Each structure stands twice: as structure tokens, then as C-alpha cells.
């Protein structure tokens, strides 16, 4: 792994146009094991990066479904918390919940990953195909999120 000082000097703005990305994990449907503090932290970090809803099961058996939009990692699980926008709210109502990591017994990636398969490379391929077919005034619109 290169450090910032080891990376090549950028002398042209075009050099940063194509930057190395990272491969997205296929998390949809995943139910991680939360046997250790480290596993809880890793799973909740992945849930924060996930573009779909999750189902959190609290230690008291209650379940919480929604979009995990924020997290506050602390020194202990009791000091750490996630914030979730809850599902099944009336139209126009945005109800949020803060839940300490220590209260979470299980997590399931239950919602559809809305970002899955929507890569810039796919967009470029569609554009090139339309251009090669001789289309003019090519407009590619974003895919519907459903």
C-alpha cells in the first residue's frame, strides 16, 4: 500500500480524472455474526456504507427497520451509536432513532441495495453504444431507483 508521500505527483488535472476505486461488496441479504465487539463495529460500518435498508434486532427482541444514515463510534459499544431513519412512517414524516451499539443483537441487510450495478463504466458503455449506432443528441438519464 502506498502512502500519500509515495504516490506519484499529479502534474495534470486529467491524471486524477480516472482514479482507482474500490470494489463494493455484495451485502444485500447478508446477516453477519456479531460475536465480538470488532464484528459489531465492522458490520455497522458496512451498514453505514450500504445504500439500502437494514433490520436491527435489539437485545430486548424488538426490531428496527430503516436506513442507517449516521454512526458515532466511541471507545466502547455503549459509547457508540447509530442513527436510523425508520421505515413505515406516514408520508412526509421522517422519524429517526438513535441506537447504542451495545443494544444491537443482530443486523440484517434486508433492503435492496439501490446502488448495486449502477457504475460509471456501465453508463459509458451505453453512451458509446448509442454513439456508435449513429444517434445524435444522446441523453442518458439516470436509472430509476424503484
Secondary structure, DSSP 8 states (H G I E B T S, - for coil): ---TTTS----SGGGGTS---------TT------SHHHHHHHHHHHHH-SS-EEEEETTS-EEEEEEEEEE--SSTTT-EEEEEESS--TT---EEEEEGGGEEEEE--S--TTTT--HHHHHHHHHHHHHTT-SS---------
